[in-house]
Amino acid sequence: MTRVLVTGAAGFAGRHLLDLLVKSGHDITAWSRSPIQPNPANPGRIHWHQVDLLDAAAVARAVGAARPSGVFHLGASAHVGQSWGDATKTMATNVLGTHNVLRGLSSAGLTARVLIPSSAYVYRPSAQPLREDSPIGPSSPYALSKLAQEMLGLRAIQEDGQEVVVARSFNHTGPGQSAEYSASGFARQIALIEAGRMPPTISVGNLDASRDLSDVRDTVRAYHTLLARGATGEIYNVCSGTAVPIRDVLQALVNLSRSKVAIAVDPARYRPSDTPVLLGDPGKLKKQTGWVPEVPLQETLSNLLEYWRKEIQ
């Protein structure tokens, strides 16, 4: 596969995926809703276009011009907590945006391999490792929108002959992630403390939850693998298989700090609904594709903190 389309290419996972795709020799069309943000490395291999996924006509034109054989549909509203405050935006971006991309392929007469990143939050909460056949029970507007994305993708197989593969991603972090997410938010506060730009106290929400946390570079490598070797119509968990308490993630970052750091719990940072444990079973992905996580969590957190140190400088 040489001609690929990446929606949401300017986002957190998108940027890391572009790095991987360039190294793999693909010809890449990259979409961003914001003004174009070209990558200075290998600029000739990445063709940037500003496309609003909610503009069906614009999406159809852009798909027809790109004529991809593979699509990584990363364009999405991705924050669980924020979905409670703006459910309309979350549902529109994730559901209607996905519909427009799939309809654009069909309108252009194209059949493509399509990777739809869904979310572990579509599952019913459970303290046990979640498998792809575990009960479904989305508990937030975000989770509901991701389940709808899956259904749209799987329907496109039957109706339009698209070769859709669904990746149910568990939590992932790494350099470049927004500070709106817990690990990255912790790292940013530590970097600000080290720079003398905020008092030496980190404000945190719920530390009792445990999450299956992967490095974003492992996650996008799984996406790349699934688009190439995943079975059409199948759903795959993308996860590490280990749940880490958020408290331990924070402590690991504090241990990496060059300054003394205190911790203060802020109830305002709690979500209306928060899953106590989110743990996945990556067995299907490993067995069918050979993918395994490669980046240790300690390395991920060190890279994340170093990213914020550079950003703040």
Secondary structure, DSSP 8 states (H G I E B T S, - for coil): --EEEEETTTSHHHHHHHHHHHHTT-EEEEEESSS----SSSGGGEEEEE--TT-HHHHHHHHHHH--SEEEE--S---HHHHHH-HHHHHIIIIIHHHHHHHHHHHTT---EEEEEEEGGGB---SS-B-TTS-B---SHHHHHHHHHHHHHHHHHHHH--EEEEEEE--EE-TT--TTSHHHHHHHHHHHHHTTSS-SEEEE---S-EEE-EEHHHHHHHHHHHHHHS-TT-EEEES-S-EEEHHHHHHHHHHH-SS--EEEE-GGG--SS--SEE-B--HHHHHHH-----S-HHHHHHHHHHHHHHHH-
